[in-house]
Amino acid sequence: MRMLRLRFPAALAFLLIASALLSSVTHPASGQSTQILVAKQDLIQAFQSIRTAEQQGASNADLLPLSMQLNTALQYEESAEILSQQGNVSAAETSAVQSINLSTQVTVGAEALGSQAKNSSSYLTVLAYLIAVALALLTTVVVLETNRIMRIARRRRLLKAEIDYGK
């Protein structure tokens, strides 16, 4: 049992180190420029930032323009790949740079929307808790002081009542 405890973390550490080494050794595919690879990575990052913003509570209406920009960036990246395969390197680089720029804008916009949604959600949560605590205190006071409130109400009714001495 003791050996099992030591083997599992050691195997896990070995796998993490091996995967880190293997993932750090990347070679660009032949025929593709580094700009196209960067465009692909930026597209993935932009897509992930949109998903994160959605998970943080950003509305679909706010995310729709960003999704449309991301689709345009994807079209630029696909165009860059086709141009690169055809041998038109300068046009491929231009399309890749346009894709990178749009992807970066989408990432920044999605992160801003996500942050805004998260702050709004936190504010609403705090407000709900404050209202709940205030209502709990009010209910406690009403329950504990019902007799006193009733006596005060009766006394006020008595003081406001007109006394007819003639009858």
Buried (B, 14 or more C-beta within 10 A) or exposed (E): EEEEEEEEEEEEEEEEEEEEEEEEEEEEEEEBBEBBBBBBEBBEBBBEBBEBBBEBBBEEEBBEEBBEBBEBBBBBBBBBBEBBEEEBBEBBBBBBBBBBBBBBBBBEBBBBBBEBBBEEEEEEEEEEEEEEEEEEEEEEEEEEEEEEEEEEEEEEEEEEEEEEEEE
